[in-house]
C-alpha cells in the first residue's frame, strides 16, 4: 500500500549549500568576488583613469582639460630640470630611508628573534607595533615640534654647541625612517625566526666564527625578508607628500608636485603624467625584488 503524500523538497538555501559544498572552487570564487571586485573598480579603475588623464592636455588660457591624446606632459617632465631634480631627490631619499631602516631594524629584529626570552620578545613586538596604532599626522606633527628651530632638538643639542636640522630634507629623512621602521622590523623578524637553530649550530660546529655565520648563513637566508621590508619603506616614502610638506621646509617631493598641480594649479593631466614616475620606479623595483624571493616573505 503506497502513501499519497508528496516528498518534502529541500529549500533553496539548502540546495544552494549542497551545491557549494560539492564545488570548493566556486566557494572560493564567491568569497573573493566582493574584495576583488572592489579592488578592480576602486583601485585599478582609478589607476586606469589616471593613466588616461596623463595623455590629455591642460589649457592654461581656458582652465579646461583638452581630451586630445598627446605626449606633451611626458615631454615636459623629461625636459624640465625641476621635475627631474624632484624625481631624483625623492628616489634618493626613499633609498636612504630604506638603507637606514634596514641597518636599524636588523639588530633589533635579531635580538627579538634569536636572543630575547619569549616574554621579552612579546613585549618588544608590542613596542614595535604600538606606534602603528597612533595617528599618522600626530606622529608627524610631534616630529615637527621636535625639529623646529629653537625646538626640543635644539635645546638638547645646545649645551654641546650643536643644533638640530630644522625643517629640511634631512628632517624628512629622519621622520620617514621613524615612520616606516616597523614595516622593516616585522618582515626581518619573521625571516630570522624561520631560520632553524640547527643551521647556526652546524656552522659553529664546522668552525665558523660569528661573523662568518652571519655572512654565510644568516644574511643570505634573511635577504628576501629585508627586500620585502624595503618594498614597504621605499614605496611609502616614494608616494608620501604630507611629511615633506610639514617637515621638509619647502623641499619638494614627487607627491608635493602632484598635489600642487591638482589642488592649486588644476593641471590634472600634468599631475597624472608625473604620478607615473613612482609607478614605473616601483614596477622596476618589484621586478628586481621578485628575483630575490621577497614575495615569499610577505
N, C-alpha and C positions, 0 to 999 in steps of 0.2 A: 504493500500500500504506500503510495507516494504522497508527499505533502505538497499542497498548492502554494505555500509561501515562497516568495521570490528571495533569492540570496541577497544578503546585505552587501552593497557595493562600497568599497573604501572611499573615503572622502578625497577631494582633490589634493589637499595638503599631504595626505598620507601617500597618495600615488606619486606626488612630486618628490617627497622624501625618499621613497623607494627607488625612484629613477635616479636621483642624485647619488644615493648610496652605491649604486652599481656603476656610476661613472665618476670616479675621483677627479679626473681631469676637468670635467665640467664643473665640479665643485670649486676647484682651484680657479677656473676661469671666471666664474660668477663672483668669487671672493675678491679677486684682483681687479675686476672690471671698474668699480667706482673709483679707487685711488688712481689706477692707470688712466682712466678717462679724465679725471681732474688734472692729472699731470700733463696729458696731451693737450687739453684745452687751455688750461691756465698758464702753463709754462712754455710748452713747445709752440702753442699758438701765438702767445705774446712774443716769443723769440722770433718766430717767422715774420710777424708783423714788423718787428724791429728791423730785421734784415731788409724787408721790402722798403721801409722808410729810408734806409741808407742810400737807396738808388734814386731818391727823389731830390728835389732842389727847393731851397728856401729863397723866395723873392723878397729881398730886403725892402724894396720900394713899397710893395703892397702888403707885406707882412703875412703872405699866404704861402702855402706849400704847392709847388708845381709838381704834378704827378708824372711828368715825362721822365722816363728812365735816363739816368746819366751817371757818369763816374766822377763828376766834379768834386764831390765830397771826399772821396778817397784820394784824388789828386791833390786836394788842398791839404789833407793830413800828411801826405808824403812830402810835399814840397815846402810846407811851413815849418820853420825851425822850432817854433814854440810847441807845436804838437809833438814833434819828435823828442824834444827835451823833456816834456812832461811824461811821455811814454817811457823813456829810458829811466827817468827818475823813479817812476812808480815800480818798474820791473826790478831795478837795483834795490830799492827799499824792501820790496817783497822778498827778494833773495837774501838780503841782510837779516830780515826778521826771521826767515826760515832757518838760516845758519845759527843765529843767536838762540832761538828756541831749541834747536837740536842739541847744541852744546850745553845748555842749561838743563834740558829735560832728561838727557841720557843718564847722568849720575843720579838724579833724583829717582828716575824710574828703576835704575839698577838697585839702588838701596831698598826701594819698596818691594821689588820682586825677589831679590836674592839674599838680602841681608836682614831686613827688619822682621821681627816676630809678627805672628799673624794679627795680634791685637793692634800693634803699632801700624802695621800695614793698612788695616781697615781705617784707622784714624787718619793716616796720610791720604788715603783715597778720598775720604770725605773732604779733607782740606783742599785737595786738588779740584774736586767737583764743585765745592761750595761757591767759589766766585762766579760760576756759570749761572747760579740762581739769582744773582743780583742783576739789576738793570744795566744794560749796556751804556746808556747815557750817564747813569750815576757814576760808573767807573771812570768814564772819560772826563767828566766834569771834575771828579776828585783829582785826577791826574793834572788837569788844567790848573787847579788851585795850587797843587804842589809845585808845578813847573813855572808858574808866573814869575816875572821879575819881582824881587823882594818877597817872594813866596816862601813856602816851607823849605824847599830845596836850598834856596839862597841863605836862609837863616841857619841851616845846619852846616853848610859849607863855608860860611863867612869866617868863623874862627880859624880856619885853615888857609885863609887867603884865596879861596876859590869861590866860584859862583855857578849856579845851575845853567842848563842850556837855554832857559827861557822858552818861548814859543818858537820852535824852529823845526827843521826837518829831523834833527837828532831827537827832539821830543816825540815826534811822530813815530820814529823807530822804537823808542823806549816804550811808548804806550802800546803800539802794535805787539811788541814782544810780550808784554804783560797780558794783553787781552787774549792772545791765541796760544799761550803756553800750555794750558790744559789739553788743547787739541793735539799737542805733540807728546805730552807725557803719557796720556792714556794708551795710544797705539804702541808706543815703545814698551810701556809696562806690560801690555798684553803679549808682545813679542818675546820679551825676556822671560816671562812666566812660562811660556811654552817650551823653552829650552830644557831638555832633560838634564837633570843633575849628573847623570852618568857620563854625559859627554865631557863635562868640566872635570869630573874625577878621572876620566880616561886621559884627558890632556895632561893633568898633573902627574898621573902615574907614568906617562911617557916622558916625563922630564921637562915639560914646557913650563916656563915661568908665567907669572900672572899677565905680564904684558903680551907675551906670545899667545896665551889662551884668549885674551881679549881680541887680539888682532886676527887670529886664525880661526877662532870658533865663534865667539860671541858676536863680533861685529858683522861677519857675513850672514849669520842667521837672523840678526835683527835689522839688517839693512832694509828689507821690504817694509818693516814696521816704521822705520824712520822715514822712508819715502812716503808711506801712507799718511803719516802725520804732516809731512811737508806739503801734501796736497791741500790740506785744510789751511795751514798757515799762509801758504803762498797765494791761494785763490782768495781767501778772505781779505788779505792785505791789498791784493790787486784791485778789488772792486769796491773797497771802502772809500767813502767820501766825508763821513761825519767826523771821524777822528782827525784827518788832516785839517778840516775847516776849524776845529776847536783848538788844536794844539800845535799845528804846523806853522803858525804865524804868517799865513798868507801864501805859503808854498803850495803850488797846485799839483794835484794828482789827477789820474785819469778820471776818477769818479767825480771830482770837482768840476772838471771841464764839461763832462756830460751833463751834470746837474745844472751848471750855469747856462749852457746852451738851450736846455729845455725850459728851465724856470725863469730865467732872466731875459735872454736874447729871444727865445722862442724858435730857435733854429733846430727843430727836431731832426731833420734829415742829417745834418752835420753831427749832432749828438749820437744818432743811431750808427752812423759810419764810424765814429770814434769808439763807440762801445764794442765794435767788432774787434778792436785791438786786444783787449784782455781775453775775449773769447778765443781768438786764434792762438794767443800765447798759452792759454790753458789747454787747448787741444794738443798742441805740441808737447806740453809738459805731461799731460796724461798719457800720451803715446809713449813717451820715454819712461814714465813711471810703470806702465803696464809691463814693460820688458823686465823689470826687477821683481815682479810678482807682488807688487804692493797691494793690488786689489784683493788678494787673498787674505790680507791682514786687516781689511776694513770691516 
